[in-house]
Amino acid sequence: MNNGSYNSFETPGRSFGARLLYDLTHTSSLSRFLFFLLADILIVALSLFLSFLVHFDFNLRVPYAELLREVLIFFVVLKIGFFAIFRVYRITWRYVGVAELMNIVLAVVVAEMALLILSLPNSFFHLPITGLAKRIFLVDGFFTLAFISGLRISKKLYMEVLREKGAGRKGKNTLIIGAGNTGEMLIQDMARNGFADFYPIGLLDDDRMKVGAYIHGVKVLGGLGKLEELIGPLKVEMVIIAIPSLDHNTMRNLYDAARKLKVAVKVVPRIYDFDKPDINLKGLEDISIEDLIGRQVIKVDYRGIRSFIEGKTVLITGAGGSIGMEIVTQVCAFGPRRVVLFEIDETELHNLSLRLERLFPHLSGEIEYVTGDVRDEARVREVFGRCRPEIIFHAAAYKHVPMMEYNPREAAKVNIFGTFNIARTAVECGTETFVMISTDKAVRPTSVMGATKRMAEFICRAFGEKREAIGDRLWAIGGKETIGDRQGAIGDREKETSNEQRATTPCTPASGGHSSDVIPAQAGIQENGGTKFMSVRFGNVLGSRGSVLPLFLEQLKHGGPLTVTDREMKRYFMTIPEAVSLVLQASILGQGGEVFVLDMGEPVMIVNIAEELIRLHGMEPYRDIDIQFTGLRPGEKLFEEILTAEEGTDASCHEKIFVARNSGKYSMDELYGILAEFSAAVRDPSETADENMKKLLRKYVKYYEN
């Protein structure tokens, strides 16, 4: 009931009759039920009368009134009863669809079968309907189904078909690109809204089988190439691109054709809930630079990914970052049992919670928001011990290239030791799959960020290949104590002896929970009983924090100029959703120890992105907004390498995912000594500490030059 009907029952001083009269004369669930109940009784009576009329060849001398009086009660009671059982009275008149019509069909068929069975002669009882001709039930069922269905779809027919022909429509003439499910849902939503905002005048689709066909009365006029020639004759005011998987080259061609004739373009958003895709007019978005530059056709094995994630506990580090946030969103679409979001920034974690409550309200009790630092060993062990994640996506990292050049020891703390903490604890907790997000800057690195991420790859590979107990030496490296201010942590074993009583089972934090506590060396690191470690390396993602796009948008907001480091600067680009889709795909391909490389497509000139972004905002580059070239920043290079001669790649079973041959690696024993050196360099208080850290990276990361 609506609020008015509820209020009528709660208002004191009104009699029951007055309240009932109020509900009958106002729109409410009771009035709708009584309306359809009375209408259905009349339909049942009319259908039975017509079936008798047909059976007796329209002979008007037959006493039809007497026949109806004897048997009508059986038809009414049984049919109304089965209508209620099959929830026919819960159907919303305005939104009747195929599923609702199927319920009506089942209700009518079952009711007629029950009546037919009761009409069969038997020795136990004799009813007025006993002996009725079977033809009567068949004809009666046909009329009942026709009238009941017709009544239910009458409002939808009026709203979406008949009213369309009237003079009330006022929406923009809209051409829809894509005659698939998405386009069909958009037309339905336009009709439900009375074509107030958009009026569909045609569809375009490259599928020749669809050309000439009609979808809800809207004709498929031809292929996508006809857009420019149809805009003028059809007086198109809006173009909606309803193909979520459209690649950026086709998207650009469509956008250029529409922009040339000053026609607005909107696109459907990415679909996250594949079981219940929610496509409607409210979700339409303006075309963005990501659509024109980075959008690619990505095909992934959704069934395989669902099998991998469904019913599992998944933990994502760096969940509040742009990449981590997208991983969280896509993971939630595949039915995990529990999702643990590990993030150091409480504000981003809060913003993410608001987004997830809107997209996945059914998971509200299954998502845990955890603030923590990957460098804090005690916190990591506490969270892992409580949650026992089966799948880990490690996205937490320092990624800003120039900033890490100024802070190389901090980069080592997070990218190297943070990865070590997460990886080691994952093994202890029996995690099944560990996926680390890496970067193209780890290939022939010229930056501290790239070199530390390459070390993180070495750590993951070493853990993935180690099958026996690693021993007690590594405990001293991974602890917060080794990367903090305390001196001589590795050698000062005497101080650890008093803490031996605090040793707990793996994944359980030491008592007190302080990150400075040393986990007893005697506990050791458990054998890797099957955790699969893999890294996924890809290039720049459009729109991520620290990427070029947010910078350009901020500069545009202030009237420019846009700054580009070099006119020849090129980068591989992909949108965040597409890159993350491939990360999930790679996670089901890995057997352990791989470094996966994503095919990012063709590299894009940064200056081209700047120019296109200016045009998207209705201005001309160099005339309305200038572009200035500032020179390379520390650690930058003109061209990022992904598929390089350094390693080479092997194909996987997915066309956009390759496996780096990864000739460089370290055993766990070798890694122990290396990390001990990094631990000492992190604690180095001298003025040359940062340069010493860079020298250490050059020593152990092949090709790193700074």
N, C-alpha and C positions, 0 to 999 in steps of 0.2 A: 504494500500500500504506500501511497505517497504520504507526505507529512500531514496534509490536510485531513486524510481519512483517519490517521492515527489520532490526531487532535480531536476529531469528532467523538471518538470513543472515550477519550479521557476527559472531555468537558463535563463538569458536574451539572446536574439539573436537566439533562436530556434523557428522555425515555429511550428504551431499546428501539422502539418503532421509529422514533425521530432519527436515531443514529443510523439505523438501517436504511432509512429513506435518503439520508445524506450520502451514504456510500453508494447507493444505487444511482444517484443523480450526479455523482462526481467520478472522475477517472480514478479507479482503484482496482486492486487485484480481485476483490469481491465482485465488483460490478462487471469486470471482464469475464469472470468465471460464470456468473449468472447469465450474461448475454450469450456466451457460447453454449451453455447448457440448454437454454431455451431454444436457441437456433438449432442445435443438434437434435433435440427431440422432434422439432418440426421437420428436419431433414430426414430423420429415420422414418417418420410417418409418411412423408411424401415419397420416399424411395420405395417403401413397401407398397403403397398404393400404385405407383407406376409399374412395379414388378408384376402385381396382379393384373394390371391393365394390359401389359405386354403378353402375359401368360394366356389371358383369355382373348387375345387378338382384338383388343379394344371393343369388346362386346359390352355395350352400356346397360344391358339388361341384367347383368350379374350383380348381386347384392354386395357391392364392395364394402359398404359401411359395416355390414354384419361380419364380413370376413376380418376386417381390420379390428373390430371390437374384440374378437376372440383371440387374436394372436399378437396384436401390437405390443402389449405389455411385455412379452418375452423379448421381442426385438429391441425395445427401448432399454430395458434393464440390462440385457447382456451387452449391447453395443456401448451404452454409456459407461458401464462398468469397465469394459476393456479399454475404452478411451482414457479413463482415469488411470488404469494400470500402466498403459503405455505413455503416460504423461502428456497426452494431447492437450490437456487444459493448462499445461505450463508453457506452452509455446508462446513466444512473443509475437504478436500479430505483425508487427512492423518488420521483423527480421527472419521470416520463414525461409528456410533453405532446404537443401536436399535431405539432410539428416532428419529434419522435422517431418518432411513428406514421407520418408521411409517409416517413421513411427506411425503415421496415419495409416499407411498401407498395411503394416503388420497388425494394427489394431482391428481394422476392418476384416482382414483375412481370418484372423483368429476368431473374431466374433461370428462370422458366417460359418466357420467350421464347427464351432460349438452349437450353433442353432441347427446345423445340418445333422449333427450327431443326436441331438435331442429329438429330432423329427423322425428318426428311424423307428420302425415298429419294434416293440419288445413286449415281453410277458410280465414285466414288473410294474409299469405305469403307462398311462395313456394321457398325453397332453393335447391341448387344442392344436398345437403345431405338428403333431404326429401325422405322418402321411403326406405332408405338403410336398409338392413336386420339387425336385432338385433344381429345375430351371428357375423357379422363383428365387431361390437363394443366390444363384449366379447373377441374375439380373438385378436383384436387390443390392448385392455387393457392389456392382458396377455403379449404380446410381448413388449409393451412399458415398463411395470413394470420390466420385466426381464432385458431388455437392460439398462434402466436408473439406476436400482439398481446395476447391474453388473459393469457399468462404475464407479459408486461412490465408490464401495468397492474394486475396482481393485488395487488401491495403497496400501490399508490396507492389502489386501490379499497377495500382493507381499512382503511388509515389514515384516509382522508377520508370514507368512506361507512359502512362496516359498523361500525367502532369507535365512530362517532358515536352509534349506537343503544344502546351499552352503558352500563353504570352508572358508567364511569370518568370521565365529563366533570365538570368542577368549575368551569369558567370562569363569569364573570358573564354574565347574560342581556343580550345586546347588540342594540340596534336600530341599523341602519346607514342613514344618510341618504345616498342616492345609489345608484342601481342601474346605474351605468355601469362603465367599465373599472376605475376605482379601487375601487369597492365589490366588484367581482368578485375583484380581486387580494387584497383584505383577507380575504375569505371563504376563499380558497385558503390564505393564510398561517395563518389560524386553524386550518384543518384540518391543515396540516402540523405545527402545534404541538400537535395532539391536543386542541384547544379547552381547553387548560389555563388560559388567562387570560380568553378571551372566547368566548362561545357565541352564534352569531348566531340570533336568533329571528325576524327579519324585516327587510325593507328598505322604505324609503319613497322615492318618486320622483314628480315631477310629470308625467312622461311617461306619458300615459294608455295608450300602447301597451304599456308594461311592467307596468302594474298587473295583478296576477293571475298573472304569469309566475313561474317559478322560476329562480334562479341557484344552481347547485350545491346544489340541494335546499332553498334558502331562498326563501320567497315574498315577492314585492313586494306589500305590504299596502295601499298607497294613496299619496296625495300627502303632501307635507310638512306640510300643515295638520292631519293626523291624529295628529301626534306626541303632543300632550297627552292625547288620549282613549285612546291605546293604552298609555301608560306603566303605568297602574294594572292593567288586565286582563292584560297580558302580563308583569307583574312585572319591568319593565325596570330594570336596574341600571346600565347604561352606554349612552350615545349616542355614536356615532362619526360625525362629519360627513365624508363621503368625496366632497365636491364642491370641488376646489381653487379653482374660479372663483366660488364663492358670494359674493354681495355682502353688505355689512355689515348692511343692514337685515334681510335674511332670516336671517342668522346671529344677529342679536340676538333675533329672534322665537323661533328654535329654542332659543337659550340660556335665554331667559326662561321658556319653557315647561318646560324640563328643570329649571331651578333652582327653580321654584315647587314641584316635586314631589321636590326633593332628589336628583336624578339627576345623576351626573357626566357631563361632556362632554369629548370629545377630538376633535381635528381632524387631518387628514392634512397633512403639511408641503408647502411649495412644491416643485414638480417642476422640477429644473434640466436634467437630461439627458432631452430630449424623445424621443430615439431609444430609450433604454432606461430608462423610468421605473421607479424602485425604490420601490415602495410595500410596506411591511411594518409589522407591529405594533410593532417596535422604534422606528420613526420617528414614531409618533403623538405629538402634542404636546397639552398642556393648552390650552384656549382662552385667548386673550390679549386685552388691551385693543385691540391693533391689529386683531384680527378683528372687534371690535364697533364700532369707531369709523371706521377708515380703509379697510377692505377694500371694493373695488369690482370690478365686472365689467369686466375689461380684455381687449379682443380686439386682438391684434397680428398682423402678418403674419410669422409665424415663418419661412416659406419665403423671403420677401424679406430678412429680417434675416440668415438663414443665407447667402444669396447675397452679401450685403454684407460679411460678416465672414469667411466660410470661406476658408482659405488665405491670409489677410492677416496682416501684422504689426501688432498693436494695442498702443498705449502708453496707459496710464492714469496721470495724475498724481493725487496725493492718494489713492493706491490703498488706503492703510490706514484711511482714514476710513469712516464707516458707508455713505455713498453710493458712494464709490469702491470699497469692498469688494464691494458688490452689483453694480456695473458689471462688475468683474472676474469675479465668479462667473457672471453671465449671459453675458458674452462668451465665457467658456471653454466654455459649452454649445453654441456654434455653430461649433466646429471651426476656430479660428484657427490659422495656421501657427506663430505666435510671439506671446507676450504679455509685454510689458515693464511692470513695476510700479514706478513712480517715487514714492517716499515718503520724507519727512524723518524719520519716527519708526521706528527700527529694530525696536522691540518690536512695534508693530502689524504691521510687515512680516513678522516672524517668525510672529506669530499667524495672519496670512493664509496663510502658506505651509503651516502645519499643516492649515488648513481645506481648501485646494486639493488637498493630497496625499490627503486623505480623499475628496473629491468627484470629483476628476479625476485618478486615478493615471496614466492614459495620457498626460497632458500634462506629467508631471514634468520631462521634459527640454526642454520647449518654453517654460517660464515663467522669465523672468529677473527677479530681485529686485534693485532698484537703490535705494540710499539717495542722496538728493540734495535740493537746495533749488531751487525754481523761480526764486528770485532769483539763483542762482549761474549766470551766463551760461556760464562755461567748462564747468561740469559738464553743463549742458543740452546744449551743442553736442557735447561728447564722447559723451554717451549717444545722442543723435540720429544723430550721424555713424556710430556703430557699428551701431545697430539699424535705421536707416532706416524709421521707422514709416509705414505707409500710412494708418492711422486713429489719431486721437488723441482721447481723452476727457479734457478738462481739468477735474478736480474739485478740485484743490488750491486752497484759499482760506481766509482767515480769515472765520468765519461768526458768531461769537458777538457779538450786538448790543451789550450793555453794555460788554464788554471793549474793543471797537473804539472806543467813545466815549472811553475813557480813553487809547487808543493809536492815534490817527488816522494818524500817519505810518507806523506798522507796517502798518496796513491798506492804505495806498497802496503800500507796497513789495511786498506779496504779491499783492493783488487787482488792482492796476493794472500795476506793472512786471513782476511774475511772469507775468501773462497775456501781456504784450508779449513777454517773452523766449521763451515757449513758442510763441506765434503766429509770431513772426519766424523762429525756427529751423525751424518746420514748413514754412514757405514755401521756405526754402533747401533743405530735404531732399526737396522734392517730395511732401510728404504729400498724400494725396487728399482726406481729410475731417477737419475739425477741429470738434469739438463741445465747447462750453463749458457747464458747468453753472451756470446763473444762479439768481435768486431772485425771488420776488414782492416782496421788500423793495426791489428796484431800481425799482419803480413808485411815483411820487410819494414818493421816499425821505424818511424822517425820521431816518435813522441814517447814520453814517459807513459802516457795512458796506454798506447798500443803495446809497449814493451811489458807493462805490468799485466795486461790482459793476456799476452802470450804466456807469461809465467802461470797465470791462472789455468790456461789450457794444459800446460805441462802437469799441473797439480791434478787436474781431473783425469788426465790419461794415466798418471801414475797410480792413482787410487783405483781406476778401472782395471788395471792389469795386475794389481797385487792380490794374491789369493791366500797368502799365509799371514799369520800374525805379524804385525809390523814392529812390535816391540815398544819398550817404554820410552825410548829416546824422544819420540815425536811429541809426547805430552808437553814437554817444556817449551816447544816451539809454538804450538798453537795457542797456549794460554795467553790471556790478556797481559800477564806479567811480562812476557817477553817483548811486547811491543809498547809497553808503557814506560814510565820513568824510573822504575826500580832497577838498580844496577846488579849485575852478576847473578841474574835469576837462574841461568842454566847451571852455573857451577855451585850455587849455594844450596846443596842438597840437605845440609843439616837442618835448615829451617823447614824443609818439607816433611821431615820425619814426624814432627809433632802433629802433622795434619793427616797422617795415614788413617787415623780412625774415621775420617770423614769420607773415605772411599765408599762409593755407592755403586750400584749396578749401572752399566752403561746407559747413557741418555738421562741419568738422574743427576741434577745439579748437586754440587757439594753443599753441605749445610751452611746456612747463612746466605747463600746465593750471591755473594759479592764477586764481581768480575775480577778482582785482584787476587782471589784465592788461587792457589796452585793446586790443580788436580793431581792427586798422588801418582807418581810415576809408576808405582807397582800395578796400577789398574791396567795399564797397557792399552793398546788399540785392538779392538776385536778383529778377527779375520773378516775380510770382505766375503760374505757368504753369497753374494750374487747381485749386489748393487751395480746397475749398469750406469756408467758415467759417459756422458757425451757433451760436446760443445757445439753450438750452432753459431756460425760466423756469418754476419751479413753487414751490409753497408748502411748508409744514412737512411733514416726513416723520416719522412716529411711530417712536421708538426711536433716532433719530440722536443722535450725541454732542452735548450742549449743548441738546437739545430738552427739552420739559417732562416727558416720560415717565420718563427716567432719574432726574430730580430727584424726582419723586413717589415712585418706587420706593425711592430712598434714604431719603426722609422716612418712608415706611411702615416700613422696616426698623428705624428708631429710634423707632417708636411715634407718629409724627406730631408736630405737625400738618402737613397739606399746605398749602402756601402758593400762592395764586393772586393775581396782581397786581390784578385787578379782576373784579367779579362779571359784568360785561358783556363781558369779553374774549372775542373770537372769532378763530378761525384756520381756514384751510383745511388739511385733513389728508389724507394718503394714506400707505399703507404704503410702505416703501422698495422692496420688489420690484416693486410696481405702478408706482411713479414711474419706476424705472429701465427697466422694460419700455417705457414710453412714450418715454423718452429714446432708446432703441434704435430705436423706430418712427419718431420724428422724424428721426433721423439718415439714414434712407433716403428721407425725403420732401424734405429740403432741397436746394435748387439753389445755395445760396450767399448769404450776407448776411442770412438770416432770423433773427428772434428768435421762437422758438416759445413758445407759452403753453399749458400743460397745464390741462385742465379738472379741477380738484381736487374737484368735487362741491359740496356745500353746506357752508358754514362751520359749525364746531362750537364750542359754548361750552366754554371751558377748565374751568369749574367742573363741567360734566357729565362730563368725562373723569376728574376727580379723584373724583367720587362713584362712577362706575362702577368705577374701579380699586379703591376701598375695598370695594365689594360683591364684586368678583372674589376678594378675599382673605378672604371669609367674614365681613366686618364691616359695620356700618351707619355711613354718614357722619353726622357731627355727634353721634353717640351714642358709638361706639367710637373713632372717629378724627375729630378736628376739622379744619375747613378755615378758614384765615385769609386775609384779603385785605390785601395789603401796599402797593398803589398802583403806578402805572406806573413802570418803570425808565427810565433815560436811553435815548432813541432809540426807545422802544416806542410803538406806537399800538394803539388798541382793535381796529381792523379792518384787516386786510391787503387791499390791492386787487390784483387780477390783471387782470380785464377792466374797464378804466377808460375814462373819457371822455378821458383824456390822450392815448391813442393810438387806441383802438378795435382790433378784430381782424377778420381775414378767416378764413373757414372753410378747412380743408384737407380732404384726402380721408379723414381719420380723424376720427371723431366727438368724440374727446377731445383733439385737438390743433388749436390755432388759430395763426394768424400775426399777430403784432403789426404794425400799420401803421408803427410806429416812425418817427414824423415827425422825431425828433431824431437827427442823425448828424453826424459830422465827416469831412472828407476827410483823406487821409493827410498832406497838407501842413499842414492846420490842426492835426492831431493832433500833428505835430512840435513846434509852438510850445507847445501845451498841456502836453505831456509835459516839455518843457524847464522850464516853470514848476513842475510837480509835482516834478521832480528837484531844483530849487533849494529848494522847500519841505521836501522830505525831509531835506536837509542843513542846514536852518536850525537853529542851536544856541540860538536865543534862547528866553526863557521864554514867549513868545507863539507859539512854533512850531506847537503843536497847534491853536490857534485860527486861525492863518493857514492851516493846511491845510484846516480846515473852511470858511473863507471862499473858498478856491480851489475847493472842491467845489461850494459854492453858486453860484460864478461860471459853472461849466461844466455842471452837472447841473441841468436844468430841474426846477422844483418842489421841489428839495431845500431844506428848512427845518430848522434845528436850534436 
